[in-house]
């Protein structure tokens, strides 16, 4: 059989080129794989959900609460199909697994990115994979946001209203872009089919293409390796081959991981569509995005309201807070491989404490994202009495700048301390060695 296939498809060449690739054995290297498994489970659960979901905002009678013959209870077909999926055997479980997996995928990608950043794995020759990874992160978040809109309950309706307004806030071309992206003026008749197309075809297609490129580049360039590989065989690839050893490890991990997420989903419900009901004129106060986009909401919350008219266009706080500031943050992240001027890193995952400035800058950046996410809760901070309408913006701005600055210098101080201890240790062992001689 093998020979038969080999004569036709030259499988052995594939085997030599790809399937013998050595994978480093280290827990931190599973983070990228967990992101990959999440993407696969999302695609499988998404296909199953798509079999029962109706991508339309046309009104249909709500069979769960039909109303009367003269006054039928009409709801969007998409919303109705979400209720129907919940009522199907395992339907709710499918929605939960899909939802939690999306959160885990973004979380795993963020932690994976932190591993890459703190160990210098983004440096030459791996800059292209850092940039592709950034795109993966952005498109994962967009895919999740479009997914939230699909059940088309009042929460989703209000969310898409906010996203539409943000898109329309782009100076000069905003209205046109928003109408092109959301199939007409909000809430257009074609809004759900359009978002559905993005969520099940365009965005997953982009994610799959980017993931494919990410993997091929990683195979071509080879992993950075854990420090122990240096001691075992200097500048040689140390690890287990994809076939036959790494694959069973990955399969076991994938099954265990999926099982755990399903167990979690069995106990922790997701967003209750029936609680919010179909879209209505009742606004929902304090709409919040998922945790990974809260920082954008924070930026939007603390930017002072202003309007600046320029050549017939309007530059306002919404545009600056929701698009310009996050754009600057993203640009900074894209620029990481250009900002780090230390020597290239062909082989080994670096010890973060050997690069204190990079370590401190990363921690400061992370601290800033957390403070900005907390700023996303500005209305709640005011209503709880912790802040007042008068001082909220000033205090949140001070914290947004101060906490990262303090974190930066604290990390530099701690790393200096650790290095001083390490050097003292080394001096001591050297002195002992000389004494023994
Ligand atoms: C969102 C989907 C993503 C998937 C499915 C994914 C998957 C993977 C996998 C399986 C690996 C090999 C295992 C490992 O090193 O952990 C890897 C390596 C890598 N990833 Fe990702 N990744 C994603 C996002 C990102 C992000 C957000 C970044 C950074 C901005 C990134 C940058 C890299 C780099 C530079 C490598 C090579 C690491 C090395 O050689 O040590 N990836 N990725």
Boltz pocket constraint, residues with backbone or C-beta under 6 A from the ligand:
constraints:
  - pocket:
      binder: B
      contacts: [[A, 28], [A, 29], [A, 30], [A, 31], [A, 32], [A, 33], [A, 35], [A, 36], [A, 39], [A, 105], [A, 109], [A, 110], [A, 112], [A, 113], [A, 116], [A, 121], [A, 122], [A, 126], [A, 129], [A, 130], [A, 131], [A, 132], [A, 133], [A, 134], [A, 136], [A, 137], [A, 140], [A, 211], [A, 214], [A, 218], [A, 222], [A, 223], [A, 224], [A, 225]]
      max_distance: 6.0
